[in-house]
Amino acid sequence: MQNRRAFIKKCALGLSAVGFSPLLTACDNESVKITILHTNDVHSRIDPFPSSHSRWPGQGGFARRAWLVDQIRSEQEHVLLLDCGDIFQGTPYFNIYKGRLEIELMNKMAYDAATLGNHEFDNGIEALAEQFKHANFPFVCSNYDLSQTVLHNQTLPYKIIEKGSVKIGIIGLGIELNGLVNPQYFKEAKVLDPIKMANQTADLLKQDKACDMVIALSHLGYKYKNDRVSDVEVARNSSEIDMILGGHTHTFLDKPDVIKNKEGKNVIVNQVGWAGVYLGRIDIELSKNYQGEVTILNSTKHV
């Protein structure tokens, strides 16, 4: 057992880490340190890559990620664990277990929330609804209208999580399904304008629900050369979103991007590739009812 633990520690996932703090805080409120961990496009990569792999020998896998998350939780009081979609598809585990194994492992790791990727629909919306029944964490979808589907009432338009004295609002932004998914697989699901819904939901969370911070879990893609909606475009056209954690384009960012929103304030945008090779980590210090903008303090990556 000791040898196994040592092996897992030695081959642990890479870690993408960054911190930010508000420029202005309410003087009479004690700040809370929060560690945000995130994954995207894991694609049913249950096991690590083989030691002979040309790019990521021995990296990835749920066991390593679980060990690393446990280590961080033992060191930090307030931890969030989030996923940005495409949990399914990519290895025989998905073909055999239809997504059940991925969900069960995420349950064991105690994910706080996830959003949907296009590959979640690969076995059809009915099969996805069956897998949702096993999830102990919510799927957040702010721009998918699923009211006329079997997924009605099985997703949330937003999720509010309290850590210490602060409230964090989570929204989910899904990609256009037409052209990516067979229409017979998503059926009556409707994709709404992600920028409009992002702003509408974030405004609700900040103004009506008194959230101190809003995080968007996105499967739109980091950015494109054409006019497709991306995380960068959402950031530029937002006003109440503080952070966008992304997926879909399998983008390995060396450090989180910083985008100015339409009010000139910073929005953190991050994505950590695919297959669970890296676990994203963002450390923040947040005060209740803070006023100000996000500022990066440091950015490192450990392999």
GILIN-V328948 format. One record per backbone hydrogen bond with DSSP energy under -0.5 kcal/mol. CO is the residue of the C=O (numbers start at 0). NH is the residue of the N-H. E is the energy in kcal/mol with one decimal. If there is no record, write none. Layout:
BEGIN
co->CO nh->NH e->E
co->CO nh->NH e->E
END
This chain:
BEGIN
co->0 nh->4 e->-2.5
co->1 nh->5 e->-2.4
co->2 nh->6 e->-2.3
co->3 nh->7 e->-2.7
co->4 nh->8 e->-2.6
co->5 nh->9 e->-2.4
co->6 nh->10 e->-2.1
co->8 nh->11 e->-1.1
co->13 nh->278 e->-2.3
co->14 nh->16 e->-0.7
co->14 nh->301 e->-2.4
co->15 nh->280 e->-4.3
co->16 nh->299 e->-2.4
co->17 nh->282 e->-3.8
co->18 nh->296 e->-3.4
co->18 nh->297 e->-0.7
co->19 nh->284 e->-1.5
co->20 nh->294 e->-0.5
co->23 nh->290 e->-0.9
co->25 nh->28 e->-1.7
co->31 nh->285 e->-2.8
co->33 nh->35 e->-0.6
co->33 nh->283 e->-2.8
co->34 nh->36 e->-0.6
co->34 nh->79 e->-2.7
co->35 nh->281 e->-2.5
co->36 nh->81 e->-2.5
co->37 nh->279 e->-2.6
co->38 nh->83 e->-2.1
co->39 nh->275 e->-0.6
co->40 nh->274 e->-3.3
co->41 nh->44 e->-1.3
co->43 nh->45 e->-1.9
co->45 nh->61 e->-2.3
co->45 nh->62 e->-0.5
co->48 nh->57 e->-0.9
co->49 nh->52 e->-2.1
co->49 nh->57 e->-0.8
co->55 nh->58 e->-1.8
co->58 nh->48 e->-3.1
co->60 nh->64 e->-1.7
co->61 nh->65 e->-3.0
co->62 nh->66 e->-2.3
co->63 nh->67 e->-2.4
co->64 nh->68 e->-2.7
co->65 nh->69 e->-2.5
co->66 nh->70 e->-2.2
co->67 nh->71 e->-2.3
co->68 nh->72 e->-2.6
co->69 nh->73 e->-1.8
co->70 nh->74 e->-0.8
co->71 nh->74 e->-0.8
co->71 nh->75 e->-2.1
co->76 nh->78 e->-0.6
co->77 nh->34 e->-2.8
co->79 nh->36 e->-3.4
co->80 nh->111 e->-3.1
co->80 nh->112 e->-1.1
co->81 nh->38 e->-1.9
co->82 nh->114 e->-1.2
co->84 nh->40 e->-2.6
co->85 nh->42 e->-2.4
co->86 nh->43 e->-2.4
co->90 nh->93 e->-1.4
co->90 nh->94 e->-1.0
co->91 nh->95 e->-2.3
co->92 nh->96 e->-2.8
co->93 nh->97 e->-2.0
co->96 nh->99 e->-1.9
co->98 nh->102 e->-2.0
co->99 nh->103 e->-2.5
co->100 nh->104 e->-2.4
co->101 nh->105 e->-2.1
co->102 nh->106 e->-2.2
co->103 nh->107 e->-2.1
co->104 nh->108 e->-1.6
co->105 nh->109 e->-0.5
co->105 nh->110 e->-1.7
co->106 nh->109 e->-1.3
co->111 nh->137 e->-0.7
co->112 nh->82 e->-1.5
co->113 nh->139 e->-3.2
co->116 nh->119 e->-1.2
co->117 nh->120 e->-1.5
co->118 nh->121 e->-1.5
co->120 nh->123 e->-2.0
co->123 nh->127 e->-1.8
co->124 nh->128 e->-2.1
co->125 nh->129 e->-1.6
co->126 nh->130 e->-1.7
co->127 nh->131 e->-2.1
co->128 nh->132 e->-0.9
co->130 nh->133 e->-1.7
co->131 nh->134 e->-1.3
co->137 nh->113 e->-1.9
co->137 nh->139 e->-0.6
co->138 nh->140 e->-0.6
co->138 nh->155 e->-2.4
co->142 nh->144 e->-0.6
co->142 nh->191 e->-3.6
co->143 nh->145 e->-0.9
co->144 nh->189 e->-2.2
co->145 nh->148 e->-1.8
co->148 nh->151 e->-1.7
co->150 nh->153 e->-2.6
co->155 nh->140 e->-2.9
co->158 nh->160 e->-0.5
co->158 nh->169 e->-3.3
co->160 nh->167 e->-3.0
co->162 nh->165 e->-2.1
co->165 nh->162 e->-2.3
co->166 nh->168 e->-0.5
co->166 nh->211 e->-2.5
co->166 nh->212 e->-1.2
co->167 nh->160 e->-2.9
co->168 nh->214 e->-3.0
co->169 nh->158 e->-2.1
co->170 nh->216 e->-3.2
co->171 nh->141 e->-3.1
co->171 nh->142 e->-0.7
co->171 nh->173 e->-0.5
co->172 nh->218 e->-2.9
co->176 nh->179 e->-2.0
co->176 nh->180 e->-2.7
co->180 nh->178 e->-0.5
co->181 nh->184 e->-2.8
co->181 nh->185 e->-0.9
co->182 nh->186 e->-2.2
co->184 nh->124 e->-1.5
co->185 nh->188 e->-2.1
co->189 nh->144 e->-3.2
co->189 nh->191 e->-0.6
co->192 nh->196 e->-2.6
co->193 nh->197 e->-2.3
co->194 nh->198 e->-2.3
co->195 nh->199 e->-2.4
co->196 nh->200 e->-2.7
co->197 nh->201 e->-2.5
co->198 nh->202 e->-2.3
co->199 nh->203 e->-1.8
co->200 nh->204 e->-2.3
co->201 nh->205 e->-2.5
co->202 nh->206 e->-3.0
co->202 nh->207 e->-0.6
co->203 nh->207 e->-1.6
co->203 nh->208 e->-1.9
co->204 nh->210 e->-2.9
co->212 nh->168 e->-3.1
co->213 nh->241 e->-2.1
co->213 nh->242 e->-1.4
co->214 nh->170 e->-2.4
co->214 nh->216 e->-0.6
co->215 nh->217 e->-0.7
co->215 nh->244 e->-2.8
co->216 nh->172 e->-2.7
co->220 nh->230 e->-2.9
co->221 nh->231 e->-2.1
co->229 nh->233 e->-2.4
co->230 nh->234 e->-2.6
co->231 nh->235 e->-2.4
co->232 nh->236 e->-1.7
co->234 nh->237 e->-1.3
co->237 nh->261 e->-1.9
co->241 nh->267 e->-2.0
co->242 nh->215 e->-3.0
co->243 nh->245 e->-0.5
co->243 nh->269 e->-2.4
co->244 nh->217 e->-3.1
co->246 nh->220 e->-0.6
co->246 nh->248 e->-1.0
co->250 nh->252 e->-1.0
co->250 nh->272 e->-2.8
co->256 nh->268 e->-2.5
co->258 nh->266 e->-2.1
co->260 nh->263 e->-2.2
co->264 nh->260 e->-3.1
co->265 nh->293 e->-0.8
co->266 nh->258 e->-2.6
co->267 nh->243 e->-3.3
co->268 nh->256 e->-2.8
co->269 nh->245 e->-3.1
co->270 nh->252 e->-1.6
co->271 nh->277 e->-0.6
co->273 nh->276 e->-1.6
co->274 nh->60 e->-0.6
co->276 nh->13 e->-1.7
co->277 nh->279 e->-0.5
co->278 nh->15 e->-1.9
co->279 nh->37 e->-1.9
co->280 nh->17 e->-1.2
co->281 nh->35 e->-3.1
co->282 nh->19 e->-1.6
co->283 nh->33 e->-2.5
co->284 nh->21 e->-0.8
co->285 nh->31 e->-3.1
co->286 nh->289 e->-1.4
co->290 nh->23 e->-0.6
co->292 nh->22 e->-0.8
co->294 nh->20 e->-1.0
co->297 nh->18 e->-1.3
co->299 nh->16 e->-3.3
co->301 nh->14 e->-2.3
END
